[in-house]
Amino acid sequence: MTGMRSLIRSDQTILIPGAHDAITARMIEDAGFDILAIGGASLAATQLALPDIGLQSFGEYRDAVGRILQGSTLPAMVDGENGFGDAKAITRTVRSFEALGVAGMSFEDLSFPPVLGVPPSVISEAEMTVKLEAALAARQNPATFIVGRTDAAGILGLDAGLERARLYEDIGVDAVLLTGVPDVESLKRARDAVTVSIIAIIVENGPWATATPEELSAMGYEFALYPATLMLAGLTGYRQGLDAIRSGSTALPADSIGHQGLRSLVRPEDWAAVDARALDSIH
């Protein structure tokens, strides 16, 4: 499995599309991307029809990640949420994801689970230090990328977010990810605040600053994460399909993948070869 560190280019931001099931993971690989991501919000929505408010158990999450990884040979960066608990829990999370073959994982400082109707908050720097140190100590493969994510910029202000990014760098993480960055100038400040790799998170039509891959490359961002793009595009397609059923349509749109396209994704010929070898051994 290719490690995230080996993907880094000095003049190019590596794009990380989010996969929410095995077939989207395969599509990402077939489209020529170098890496994929698996995120908590998309898994909660697509696997359980739940909001991203801490309702998924670790076992549900781990098993979903394992199924998604079966669809692709690409390295995967997984949203490790808050590590699913304390230092013991984050230790288990790192070991479990490494056993699945995950290339990298991020851990956030949001207070967890969120309390609905109450503004979000972040845990203390001391608490997050303990958790990130536990995550780093737990990894067995030095190539495993440990990412420190901070949501402080959107909650406490950009300066607080940058302070935490520098703290996480000092702890020893391989990269940082900041959410809640308000504008492009702040994206530049974030890049200049740390020397470790930095990941931009791109949420289309969201409340945070976004930038094109070219802009991010010019700033020096190593990675750009697109956690919800495929999920939202897929949900839009599902709705269009339901409208087609209701209207009585019997034809797929011209640009649809179609049954032959699905066949190329699920690769029945691979399994036909298994049958052929079995029949040859019998006869």
Buried (B, 14 or more C-beta within 10 A) or exposed (E): EEBBBEBBEEEBBBBBBBBBBBBBBBBBBEEEBBBBBBBBBBBBBBBEEBEBEBEBEBEBBBEBBBEBBEBBEBBBBBBBBBBBBEBEBBBBBBEBBBEBBBBBBBBBBBBBEBEEEEEEBBBEBEBBBBBBBBBBEBBEEEBBBBBBBBBBBBBBEBEBBBBBBBBBBEBBBBBBBBBBBBEBEBBBBBBEBBEBBBBBBBBEEEEBBBBEBEBBBEBBBBBBBBBBBBBBEBEEEEEEBEEBEEEEEEEEEEEEEEEEEEEBBEEEEEEEEEEEEEEEEEE
